[in-house]
Amino acid sequence: MKFLGGFWIAPGFCTEYMYAYIARDLVVSKLDEDEDENIEIVRVDLEQIPDMIRSGEIEDAKSISALMMALYLNKVSL
C-alpha cells in the first residue's frame, strides 16, 4: 500500500480527516459478509475514471478525491 495524501471531509463543519491509499498486487479473497452488506468489487482501469466521474457513475466526494490523487500520482510515478 502507498499513501496518496489526505483531505478534510467537511472543513468548517467537522474535524474528520480522511487518508487515501492505493493498494497494488492484490489477490482475490472472500470474507463472510454481514447480513446487511452488499459489496460488489468492480475492476476499473485508471483511464476510465475521469469519464466515470463526468458521467456521474462515481459521484461521492471521498471517492473522487482519492481517485484523482491516484490518477495524478500515477502520471507522476507510483
PDB file of N, CA, C and O in Angstrom:
ATOM      1  N   MET A   1       0.845  -1.177   0.000  1.00  0.00           N
ATOM      2  CA  MET A   1       0.000   0.000   0.000  1.00  0.00           C
ATOM      3  C   MET A   1       0.886   1.236   0.000  1.00  0.00           C
ATOM      4  O   MET A   1       1.946   1.271   0.626  1.00  0.00           O
ATOM      5  N   LYS A   2       0.416   2.252  -0.726  1.00  0.00           N
ATOM      6  CA  LYS A   2       1.158   3.502  -0.803  1.00  0.00           C
ATOM      7  C   LYS A   2       0.231   4.645  -0.408  1.00  0.00           C
ATOM      8  O   LYS A   2      -0.904   4.733  -0.877  1.00  0.00           O
ATOM      9  N   PHE A   3       0.732   5.517   0.461  1.00  0.00           N
ATOM     10  CA  PHE A   3      -0.025   6.672   0.911  1.00  0.00           C
ATOM     11  C   PHE A   3      -0.152   7.678  -0.231  1.00  0.00           C
ATOM     12  O   PHE A   3       0.846   8.046  -0.851  1.00  0.00           O
ATOM     13  N   LEU A   4      -1.381   8.123  -0.510  1.00  0.00           N
ATOM     14  CA  LEU A   4      -1.615   9.102  -1.567  1.00  0.00           C
ATOM     15  C   LEU A   4      -1.697  10.523  -1.021  1.00  0.00           C
ATOM     16  O   LEU A   4      -1.208  11.461  -1.651  1.00  0.00           O
ATOM     17  N   GLY A   5      -2.305  10.682   0.132  1.00  0.00           N
ATOM     18  CA  GLY A   5      -2.500  12.010   0.708  1.00  0.00           C
ATOM     19  C   GLY A   5      -3.729  12.005   1.591  1.00  0.00           C
ATOM     20  O   GLY A   5      -4.255  10.948   1.940  1.00  0.00           O
ATOM     21  N   GLY A   6      -4.176  13.180   1.943  1.00  0.00           N
ATOM     22  CA  GLY A   6      -5.341  13.277   2.799  1.00  0.00           C
ATOM     23  C   GLY A   6      -6.148  14.526   2.495  1.00  0.00           C
ATOM     24  O   GLY A   6      -5.697  15.408   1.764  1.00  0.00           O
ATOM     25  N   PHE A   7      -7.347  14.595   3.063  1.00  0.00           N
ATOM     26  CA  PHE A   7      -8.225  15.729   2.825  1.00  0.00           C
ATOM     27  C   PHE A   7      -9.280  15.812   3.911  1.00  0.00           C
ATOM     28  O   PHE A   7      -9.645  14.807   4.521  1.00  0.00           O
ATOM     29  N   TRP A   8      -9.768  17.026   4.147  1.00  0.00           N
ATOM     30  CA  TRP A   8     -10.842  17.251   5.110  1.00  0.00           C
ATOM     31  C   TRP A   8     -12.168  16.851   4.467  1.00  0.00           C
ATOM     32  O   TRP A   8     -12.415  17.161   3.302  1.00  0.00           O
ATOM     33  N   ILE A   9     -13.002  16.178   5.210  1.00  0.00           N
ATOM     34  CA  ILE A   9     -14.300  15.736   4.699  1.00  0.00           C
ATOM     35  C   ILE A   9     -15.268  16.917   4.569  1.00  0.00           C
ATOM     36  O   ILE A   9     -15.916  17.072   3.534  1.00  0.00           O
ATOM     37  N   ALA A  10     -15.369  17.742   5.601  1.00  0.00           N
ATOM     38  CA  ALA A  10     -16.293  18.883   5.584  1.00  0.00           C
ATOM     39  C   ALA A  10     -15.662  20.022   6.382  1.00  0.00           C
ATOM     40  O   ALA A  10     -16.064  20.284   7.516  1.00  0.00           O
ATOM     41  N   PRO A  11     -14.674  20.700   5.793  1.00  0.00           N
ATOM     42  CA  PRO A  11     -13.994  21.764   6.532  1.00  0.00           C
ATOM     43  C   PRO A  11     -14.970  22.844   6.989  1.00  0.00           C
ATOM     44  O   PRO A  11     -15.889  23.226   6.265  1.00  0.00           O
ATOM     45  N   GLY A  12     -14.744  23.323   8.207  1.00  0.00           N
ATOM     46  CA  GLY A  12     -15.630  24.329   8.768  1.00  0.00           C
ATOM     47  C   GLY A  12     -16.848  23.736   9.446  1.00  0.00           C
ATOM     48  O   GLY A  12     -17.559  24.432  10.171  1.00  0.00           O
ATOM     49  N   PHE A  13     -17.097  22.442   9.214  1.00  0.00           N
ATOM     50  CA  PHE A  13     -18.267  21.780   9.785  1.00  0.00           C
ATOM     51  C   PHE A  13     -17.865  20.722  10.803  1.00  0.00           C
ATOM     52  O   PHE A  13     -18.480  20.597  11.862  1.00  0.00           O
ATOM     53  N   CYS A  14     -16.819  19.958  10.466  1.00  0.00           N
ATOM     54  CA  CYS A  14     -16.371  18.909  11.377  1.00  0.00           C
ATOM     55  C   CYS A  14     -14.852  18.742  11.254  1.00  0.00           C
ATOM     56  O   CYS A  14     -14.222  19.338  10.381  1.00  0.00           O
ATOM     57  N   THR A  15     -14.288  17.943  12.120  1.00  0.00           N
ATOM     58  CA  THR A  15     -12.836  17.762  12.137  1.00  0.00           C
ATOM     59  C   THR A  15     -12.405  16.426  11.520  1.00  0.00           C
ATOM     60  O   THR A  15     -11.263  16.003  11.698  1.00  0.00           O
ATOM     61  N   GLU A  16     -13.306  15.767  10.804  1.00  0.00           N
ATOM     62  CA  GLU A  16     -12.964  14.473  10.204  1.00  0.00           C
ATOM     63  C   GLU A  16     -11.986  14.672   9.049  1.00  0.00           C
ATOM     64  O   GLU A  16     -12.223  15.477   8.149  1.00  0.00           O
ATOM     65  N   TYR A  17     -10.903  13.940   9.091  1.00  0.00           N
ATOM     66  CA  TYR A  17      -9.853  13.998   8.067  1.00  0.00           C
ATOM     67  C   TYR A  17      -9.682  12.597   7.506  1.00  0.00           C
ATOM     68  O   TYR A  17      -9.567  11.640   8.272  1.00  0.00           O
ATOM     69  N   MET A  18      -9.662  12.456   6.195  1.00  0.00           N
ATOM     70  CA  MET A  18      -9.562  11.153   5.557  1.00  0.00           C
ATOM     71  C   MET A  18      -8.189  10.986   4.918  1.00  0.00           C
ATOM     72  O   MET A  18      -7.635  11.922   4.342  1.00  0.00           O
ATOM     73  N   TYR A  19      -7.659   9.787   5.033  1.00  0.00           N
ATOM     74  CA  TYR A  19      -6.379   9.439   4.423  1.00  0.00           C
ATOM     75  C   TYR A  19      -6.652   8.496   3.256  1.00  0.00           C
ATOM     76  O   TYR A  19      -7.473   7.585   3.367  1.00  0.00           O
ATOM     77  N   ALA A  20      -5.968   8.713   2.144  1.00  0.00           N
ATOM     78  CA  ALA A  20      -6.171   7.885   0.951  1.00  0.00           C
ATOM     79  C   ALA A  20      -4.900   7.080   0.662  1.00  0.00           C
ATOM     80  O   ALA A  20      -3.784   7.591   0.758  1.00  0.00           O
ATOM     81  N   TYR A  21      -5.098   5.833   0.313  1.00  0.00           N
ATOM     82  CA  TYR A  21      -4.010   4.926  -0.022  1.00  0.00           C
ATOM     83  C   TYR A  21      -4.350   4.214  -1.318  1.00  0.00           C
ATOM     84  O   TYR A  21      -5.517   4.121  -1.699  1.00  0.00           O
ATOM     85  N   ILE A  22      -3.338   3.717  -1.982  1.00  0.00           N
ATOM     86  CA  ILE A  22      -3.556   2.857  -3.143  1.00  0.00           C
ATOM     87  C   ILE A  22      -2.873   1.525  -2.860  1.00  0.00           C
ATOM     88  O   ILE A  22      -1.757   1.482  -2.343  1.00  0.00           O
ATOM     89  N   ALA A  23      -3.550   0.456  -3.202  1.00  0.00           N
ATOM     90  CA  ALA A  23      -3.006  -0.889  -2.999  1.00  0.00           C
ATOM     91  C   ALA A  23      -2.841  -1.550  -4.361  1.00  0.00           C
ATOM     92  O   ALA A  23      -3.714  -1.455  -5.224  1.00  0.00           O
ATOM     93  N   ARG A  24      -1.734  -2.207  -4.534  1.00  0.00           N
ATOM     94  CA  ARG A  24      -1.444  -2.909  -5.793  1.00  0.00           C
ATOM     95  C   ARG A  24      -1.138  -4.368  -5.520  1.00  0.00           C
ATOM     96  O   ARG A  24      -0.876  -4.763  -4.384  1.00  0.00           O
ATOM     97  N   ASP A  25      -1.176  -5.158  -6.574  1.00  0.00           N
ATOM     98  CA  ASP A  25      -0.856  -6.592  -6.493  1.00  0.00           C
ATOM     99  C   ASP A  25      -1.736  -7.314  -5.475  1.00  0.00           C
ATOM    100  O   ASP A  25      -1.258  -8.144  -4.702  1.00  0.00           O
ATOM    101  N   LEU A  26      -3.012  -6.989  -5.487  1.00  0.00           N
ATOM    102  CA  LEU A  26      -3.955  -7.622  -4.577  1.00  0.00           C
ATOM    103  C   LEU A  26      -4.357  -8.993  -5.101  1.00  0.00           C
ATOM    104  O   LEU A  26      -4.230  -9.268  -6.294  1.00  0.00           O
ATOM    105  N   VAL A  27      -4.835  -9.842  -4.222  1.00  0.00           N
ATOM    106  CA  VAL A  27      -5.347 -11.153  -4.612  1.00  0.00           C
ATOM    107  C   VAL A  27      -6.806 -11.253  -4.191  1.00  0.00           C
ATOM    108  O   VAL A  27      -7.212 -10.692  -3.174  1.00  0.00           O
ATOM    109  N   VAL A  28      -7.578 -11.968  -4.980  1.00  0.00           N
ATOM    110  CA  VAL A  28      -8.993 -12.153  -4.682  1.00  0.00           C
ATOM    111  C   VAL A  28      -9.117 -13.027  -3.440  1.00  0.00           C
ATOM    112  O   VAL A  28      -8.452 -14.056  -3.320  1.00  0.00           O
ATOM    113  N   SER A  29      -9.976 -12.604  -2.520  1.00  0.00           N
ATOM    114  CA  SER A  29     -10.206 -13.339  -1.291  1.00  0.00           C
ATOM    115  C   SER A  29     -11.658 -13.127  -0.885  1.00  0.00           C
ATOM    116  O   SER A  29     -12.242 -12.089  -1.198  1.00  0.00           O
ATOM    117  N   LYS A  30     -12.232 -14.068  -0.211  1.00  0.00           N
ATOM    118  CA  LYS A  30     -13.637 -13.970   0.185  1.00  0.00           C
ATOM    119  C   LYS A  30     -13.743 -14.024   1.700  1.00  0.00           C
ATOM    120  O   LYS A  30     -13.261 -14.965   2.330  1.00  0.00           O
ATOM    121  N   LEU A  31     -14.373 -13.018   2.280  1.00  0.00           N
ATOM    122  CA  LEU A  31     -14.679 -12.993   3.705  1.00  0.00           C
ATOM    123  C   LEU A  31     -16.180 -13.124   3.887  1.00  0.00           C
ATOM    124  O   LEU A  31     -16.950 -12.780   2.990  1.00  0.00           O
ATOM    125  N   ASP A  32     -16.591 -13.608   5.016  1.00  0.00           N
ATOM    126  CA  ASP A  32     -18.019 -13.677   5.305  1.00  0.00           C
ATOM    127  C   ASP A  32     -18.581 -12.263   5.405  1.00  0.00           C
ATOM    128  O   ASP A  32     -17.996 -11.395   6.052  1.00  0.00           O
ATOM    129  N   GLU A  33     -19.721 -12.042   4.756  1.00  0.00           N
ATOM    130  CA  GLU A  33     -20.360 -10.730   4.773  1.00  0.00           C
ATOM    131  C   GLU A  33     -21.279 -10.608   5.978  1.00  0.00           C
ATOM    132  O   GLU A  33     -21.806 -11.602   6.475  1.00  0.00           O
ATOM    133  N   ASP A  34     -21.465  -9.369   6.444  1.00  0.00           N
ATOM    134  CA  ASP A  34     -22.503  -9.118   7.435  1.00  0.00           C
ATOM    135  C   ASP A  34     -23.850  -9.262   6.741  1.00  0.00           C
ATOM    136  O   ASP A  34     -23.932  -9.173   5.516  1.00  0.00           O
ATOM    137  N   GLU A  35     -24.902  -9.484   7.514  1.00  0.00           N
ATOM    138  CA  GLU A  35     -26.234  -9.692   6.936  1.00  0.00           C
ATOM    139  C   GLU A  35     -26.702  -8.516   6.090  1.00  0.00           C
ATOM    140  O   GLU A  35     -27.408  -8.707   5.100  1.00  0.00           O
ATOM    141  N   ASP A  36     -26.311  -7.292   6.473  1.00  0.00           N
ATOM    142  CA  ASP A  36     -26.792  -6.107   5.768  1.00  0.00           C
ATOM    143  C   ASP A  36     -25.805  -5.587   4.723  1.00  0.00           C
ATOM    144  O   ASP A  36     -25.991  -4.493   4.191  1.00  0.00           O
ATOM    145  N   GLU A  37     -24.759  -6.357   4.425  1.00  0.00           N
ATOM    146  CA  GLU A  37     -23.764  -5.914   3.445  1.00  0.00           C
ATOM    147  C   GLU A  37     -24.113  -6.389   2.040  1.00  0.00           C
ATOM    148  O   GLU A  37     -24.617  -7.493   1.835  1.00  0.00           O
ATOM    149  N   ASN A  38     -23.831  -5.525   1.096  1.00  0.00           N
ATOM    150  CA  ASN A  38     -23.979  -5.877  -0.312  1.00  0.00           C
ATOM    151  C   ASN A  38     -22.812  -5.215  -1.042  1.00  0.00           C
ATOM    152  O   ASN A  38     -22.962  -4.139  -1.621  1.00  0.00           O
ATOM    153  N   ILE A  39     -21.662  -5.859  -1.009  1.00  0.00           N
ATOM    154  CA  ILE A  39     -20.444  -5.290  -1.580  1.00  0.00           C
ATOM    155  C   ILE A  39     -20.137  -5.972  -2.903  1.00  0.00           C
ATOM    156  O   ILE A  39     -20.101  -7.198  -2.997  1.00  0.00           O
ATOM    157  N   GLU A  40     -19.919  -5.155  -3.918  1.00  0.00           N
ATOM    158  CA  GLU A  40     -19.566  -5.670  -5.244  1.00  0.00           C
ATOM    159  C   GLU A  40     -18.230  -5.069  -5.647  1.00  0.00           C
ATOM    160  O   GLU A  40     -18.067  -3.849  -5.647  1.00  0.00           O
ATOM    161  N   ILE A  41     -17.284  -5.916  -5.989  1.00  0.00           N
ATOM    162  CA  ILE A  41     -15.981  -5.447  -6.449  1.00  0.00           C
ATOM    163  C   ILE A  41     -16.041  -5.261  -7.954  1.00  0.00           C
ATOM    164  O   ILE A  41     -16.411  -6.175  -8.691  1.00  0.00           O
ATOM    165  N   VAL A  42     -15.675  -4.072  -8.403  1.00  0.00           N
ATOM    166  CA  VAL A  42     -15.682  -3.758  -9.828  1.00  0.00           C
ATOM    167  C   VAL A  42     -14.284  -3.291 -10.213  1.00  0.00           C
ATOM    168  O   VAL A  42     -13.789  -2.299  -9.679  1.00  0.00           O
ATOM    169  N   ARG A  43     -13.654  -3.996 -11.127  1.00  0.00           N
ATOM    170  CA  ARG A  43     -12.323  -3.608 -11.593  1.00  0.00           C
ATOM    171  C   ARG A  43     -12.472  -2.558 -12.691  1.00  0.00           C
ATOM    172  O   ARG A  43     -13.248  -2.722 -13.633  1.00  0.00           O
ATOM    173  N   VAL A  44     -11.709  -1.478 -12.544  1.00  0.00           N
ATOM    174  CA  VAL A  44     -11.784  -0.372 -13.496  1.00  0.00           C
ATOM    175  C   VAL A  44     -10.368   0.091 -13.790  1.00  0.00           C
ATOM    176  O   VAL A  44      -9.576   0.289 -12.869  1.00  0.00           O
ATOM    177  N   ASP A  45     -10.042   0.267 -15.071  1.00  0.00           N
ATOM    178  CA  ASP A  45      -8.753   0.829 -15.440  1.00  0.00           C
ATOM    179  C   ASP A  45      -8.717   2.301 -15.050  1.00  0.00           C
ATOM    180  O   ASP A  45      -9.728   2.996 -15.151  1.00  0.00           O
ATOM    181  N   LEU A  46      -7.556   2.778 -14.603  1.00  0.00           N
ATOM    182  CA  LEU A  46      -7.426   4.182 -14.204  1.00  0.00           C
ATOM    183  C   LEU A  46      -7.885   5.127 -15.314  1.00  0.00           C
ATOM    184  O   LEU A  46      -8.432   6.192 -15.027  1.00  0.00           O
ATOM    185  N   GLU A  47      -7.672   4.757 -16.562  1.00  0.00           N
ATOM    186  CA  GLU A  47      -8.030   5.625 -17.689  1.00  0.00           C
ATOM    187  C   GLU A  47      -9.535   5.862 -17.788  1.00  0.00           C
ATOM    188  O   GLU A  47      -9.957   6.852 -18.387  1.00  0.00           O
ATOM    189  N   GLN A  48     -10.356   4.978 -17.216  1.00  0.00           N
ATOM    190  CA  GLN A  48     -11.811   5.098 -17.285  1.00  0.00           C
ATOM    191  C   GLN A  48     -12.373   6.057 -16.234  1.00  0.00           C
ATOM    192  O   GLN A  48     -13.500   6.534 -16.368  1.00  0.00           O
ATOM    193  N   ILE A  49     -11.603   6.336 -15.204  1.00  0.00           N
ATOM    194  CA  ILE A  49     -12.114   7.082 -14.056  1.00  0.00           C
ATOM    195  C   ILE A  49     -12.620   8.483 -14.407  1.00  0.00           C
ATOM    196  O   ILE A  49     -13.716   8.837 -13.973  1.00  0.00           O
ATOM    197  N   PRO A  50     -11.879   9.304 -15.173  1.00  0.00           N
ATOM    198  CA  PRO A  50     -12.407  10.639 -15.481  1.00  0.00           C
ATOM    199  C   PRO A  50     -13.788  10.607 -16.144  1.00  0.00           C
ATOM    200  O   PRO A  50     -14.654  11.411 -15.799  1.00  0.00           O
ATOM    201  N   ASP A  51     -14.002   9.695 -17.081  1.00  0.00           N
ATOM    202  CA  ASP A  51     -15.307   9.591 -17.730  1.00  0.00           C
ATOM    203  C   ASP A  51     -16.387   9.131 -16.748  1.00  0.00           C
ATOM    204  O   ASP A  51     -17.532   9.574 -16.833  1.00  0.00           O
ATOM    205  N   MET A  52     -16.028   8.248 -15.822  1.00  0.00           N
ATOM    206  CA  MET A  52     -16.989   7.774 -14.829  1.00  0.00           C
ATOM    207  C   MET A  52     -17.387   8.900 -13.875  1.00  0.00           C
ATOM    208  O   MET A  52     -18.533   8.963 -13.429  1.00  0.00           O
ATOM    209  N   ILE A  53     -16.443   9.785 -13.563  1.00  0.00           N
ATOM    210  CA  ILE A  53     -16.762  10.941 -12.720  1.00  0.00           C
ATOM    211  C   ILE A  53     -17.635  11.926 -13.491  1.00  0.00           C
ATOM    212  O   ILE A  53     -18.638  12.411 -12.966  1.00  0.00           O
ATOM    213  N   ARG A  54     -17.257  12.226 -14.742  1.00  0.00           N
ATOM    214  CA  ARG A  54     -18.038  13.170 -15.563  1.00  0.00           C
ATOM    215  C   ARG A  54     -19.465  12.692 -15.779  1.00  0.00           C
ATOM    216  O   ARG A  54     -20.398  13.495 -15.771  1.00  0.00           O
ATOM    217  N   SER A  55     -19.642  11.379 -15.974  1.00  0.00           N
ATOM    218  CA  SER A  55     -20.982  10.847 -16.260  1.00  0.00           C
ATOM    219  C   SER A  55     -21.843  10.714 -15.008  1.00  0.00           C
ATOM    220  O   SER A  55     -23.048  10.484 -15.106  1.00  0.00           O
ATOM    221  N   GLY A  56     -21.231  10.856 -13.826  1.00  0.00           N
ATOM    222  CA  GLY A  56     -21.991  10.706 -12.589  1.00  0.00           C
ATOM    223  C   GLY A  56     -22.018   9.287 -12.064  1.00  0.00           C
ATOM    224  O   GLY A  56     -22.658   9.012 -11.049  1.00  0.00           O
ATOM    225  N   GLU A  57     -21.325   8.374 -12.749  1.00  0.00           N
ATOM    226  CA  GLU A  57     -21.271   6.993 -12.264  1.00  0.00           C
ATOM    227  C   GLU A  57     -20.524   6.928 -10.920  1.00  0.00           C
ATOM    228  O   GLU A  57     -20.871   6.130 -10.049  1.00  0.00           O
ATOM    229  N   ILE A  58     -19.514   7.760 -10.768  1.00  0.00           N
ATOM    230  CA  ILE A  58     -18.837   7.952  -9.479  1.00  0.00           C
ATOM    231  C   ILE A  58     -19.191   9.371  -9.055  1.00  0.00           C
ATOM    232  O   ILE A  58     -18.873  10.326  -9.764  1.00  0.00           O
ATOM    233  N   GLU A  59     -19.853   9.520  -7.894  1.00  0.00           N
ATOM    234  CA  GLU A  59     -20.304  10.856  -7.525  1.00  0.00           C
ATOM    235  C   GLU A  59     -20.057  11.251  -6.079  1.00  0.00           C
ATOM    236  O   GLU A  59     -20.368  12.377  -5.693  1.00  0.00           O
ATOM    237  N   ASP A  60     -19.503  10.352  -5.267  1.00  0.00           N
ATOM    238  CA  ASP A  60     -19.250  10.777  -3.891  1.00  0.00           C
ATOM    239  C   ASP A  60     -17.873  11.423  -3.789  1.00  0.00           C
ATOM    240  O   ASP A  60     -16.915  10.974  -4.418  1.00  0.00           O
ATOM    241  N   ALA A  61     -17.787  12.480  -2.990  1.00  0.00           N
ATOM    242  CA  ALA A  61     -16.588  13.316  -2.906  1.00  0.00           C
ATOM    243  C   ALA A  61     -15.370  12.558  -2.406  1.00  0.00           C
ATOM    244  O   ALA A  61     -14.256  12.810  -2.866  1.00  0.00           O
ATOM    245  N   LYS A  62     -15.561  11.638  -1.476  1.00  0.00           N
ATOM    246  CA  LYS A  62     -14.422  10.882  -0.949  1.00  0.00           C
ATOM    247  C   LYS A  62     -13.777  10.045  -2.047  1.00  0.00           C
ATOM    248  O   LYS A  62     -12.555  10.034  -2.190  1.00  0.00           O
ATOM    249  N   SER A  63     -14.594   9.349  -2.816  1.00  0.00           N
ATOM    250  CA  SER A  63     -14.056   8.518  -3.901  1.00  0.00           C
ATOM    251  C   SER A  63     -13.394   9.375  -4.967  1.00  0.00           C
ATOM    252  O   SER A  63     -12.306   9.050  -5.443  1.00  0.00           O
ATOM    253  N   ILE A  64     -14.049  10.472  -5.345  1.00  0.00           N
ATOM    254  CA  ILE A  64     -13.494  11.350  -6.378  1.00  0.00           C
ATOM    255  C   ILE A  64     -12.150  11.907  -5.932  1.00  0.00           C
ATOM    256  O   ILE A  64     -11.200  11.923  -6.715  1.00  0.00           O
ATOM    257  N   SER A  65     -12.056  12.359  -4.701  1.00  0.00           N
ATOM    258  CA  SER A  65     -10.799  12.914  -4.193  1.00  0.00           C
ATOM    259  C   SER A  65      -9.681  11.881  -4.232  1.00  0.00           C
ATOM    260  O   SER A  65      -8.595  12.160  -4.741  1.00  0.00           O
ATOM    261  N   ALA A  66      -9.939  10.699  -3.701  1.00  0.00           N
ATOM    262  CA  ALA A  66      -8.912   9.656  -3.661  1.00  0.00           C
ATOM    263  C   ALA A  66      -8.540   9.185  -5.065  1.00  0.00           C
ATOM    264  O   ALA A  66      -7.364   8.956  -5.351  1.00  0.00           O
ATOM    265  N   LEU A  67      -9.528   9.040  -5.936  1.00  0.00           N
ATOM    266  CA  LEU A  67      -9.243   8.590  -7.299  1.00  0.00           C
ATOM    267  C   LEU A  67      -8.456   9.633  -8.087  1.00  0.00           C
ATOM    268  O   LEU A  67      -7.575   9.279  -8.870  1.00  0.00           O
ATOM    269  N   MET A  68      -8.762  10.906  -7.889  1.00  0.00           N
ATOM    270  CA  MET A  68      -7.997  11.946  -8.573  1.00  0.00           C
ATOM    271  C   MET A  68      -6.555  11.972  -8.082  1.00  0.00           C
ATOM    272  O   MET A  68      -5.639  12.214  -8.868  1.00  0.00           O
ATOM    273  N   MET A  69      -6.343  11.725  -6.788  1.00  0.00           N
ATOM    274  CA  MET A  69      -4.982  11.601  -6.262  1.00  0.00           C
ATOM    275  C   MET A  69      -4.259  10.444  -6.949  1.00  0.00           C
ATOM    276  O   MET A  69      -3.110  10.580  -7.367  1.00  0.00           O
ATOM    277  N   ALA A  70      -4.940   9.310  -7.060  1.00  0.00           N
ATOM    278  CA  ALA A  70      -4.333   8.139  -7.701  1.00  0.00           C
ATOM    279  C   ALA A  70      -4.000   8.415  -9.157  1.00  0.00           C
ATOM    280  O   ALA A  70      -2.940   8.016  -9.639  1.00  0.00           O
ATOM    281  N   LEU A  71      -4.899   9.094  -9.860  1.00  0.00           N
ATOM    282  CA  LEU A  71      -4.634   9.429 -11.267  1.00  0.00           C
ATOM    283  C   LEU A  71      -3.430  10.352 -11.406  1.00  0.00           C
ATOM    284  O   LEU A  71      -2.560  10.121 -12.246  1.00  0.00           O
ATOM    285  N   TYR A  72      -3.379  11.390 -10.587  1.00  0.00           N
ATOM    286  CA  TYR A  72      -2.293  12.348 -10.641  1.00  0.00           C
ATOM    287  C   TYR A  72      -0.964  11.664 -10.297  1.00  0.00           C
ATOM    288  O   TYR A  72       0.021  11.814 -11.020  1.00  0.00           O
ATOM    289  N   LEU A  73      -0.943  10.932  -9.216  1.00  0.00           N
ATOM    290  CA  LEU A  73       0.302  10.304  -8.784  1.00  0.00           C
ATOM    291  C   LEU A  73       0.738   9.196  -9.732  1.00  0.00           C
ATOM    292  O   LEU A  73       1.930   8.915  -9.857  1.00  0.00           O
ATOM    293  N   ASN A  74      -0.225   8.567 -10.401  1.00  0.00           N
ATOM    294  CA  ASN A  74       0.123   7.549 -11.397  1.00  0.00           C
ATOM    295  C   ASN A  74       0.875   8.193 -12.556  1.00  0.00           C
ATOM    296  O   ASN A  74       1.796   7.588 -13.105  1.00  0.00           O
ATOM    297  N   LYS A  75       0.495   9.414 -12.936  1.00  0.00           N
ATOM    298  CA  LYS A  75       1.193  10.128 -14.006  1.00  0.00           C
ATOM    299  C   LYS A  75       2.578  10.576 -13.540  1.00  0.00           C
ATOM    300  O   LYS A  75       3.530  10.601 -14.321  1.00  0.00           O
ATOM    301  N   VAL A  76       2.678  10.935 -12.240  1.00  0.00           N
ATOM    302  CA  VAL A  76       3.953  11.396 -11.701  1.00  0.00           C
ATOM    303  C   VAL A  76       4.872  10.211 -11.483  1.00  0.00           C
ATOM    304  O   VAL A  76       6.067  10.307 -11.761  1.00  0.00           O
ATOM    305  N   SER A  77       4.345   9.092 -10.992  1.00  0.00           N
ATOM    306  CA  SER A  77       5.115   7.865 -10.742  1.00  0.00           C
ATOM    307  C   SER A  77       4.736   7.269  -9.395  1.00  0.00           C
ATOM    308  O   SER A  77       5.098   7.776  -8.333  1.00  0.00           O
ATOM    309  N   LEU A  78       4.002   6.184  -9.480  1.00  0.00           N
ATOM    310  CA  LEU A  78       3.594   5.492  -8.249  1.00  0.00           C
ATOM    311  C   LEU A  78       4.650   4.497  -7.862  1.00  0.00           C
ATOM    312  O   LEU A  78       4.507   3.806  -6.853  1.00  0.00           O
TER     313      LEU A  78
END
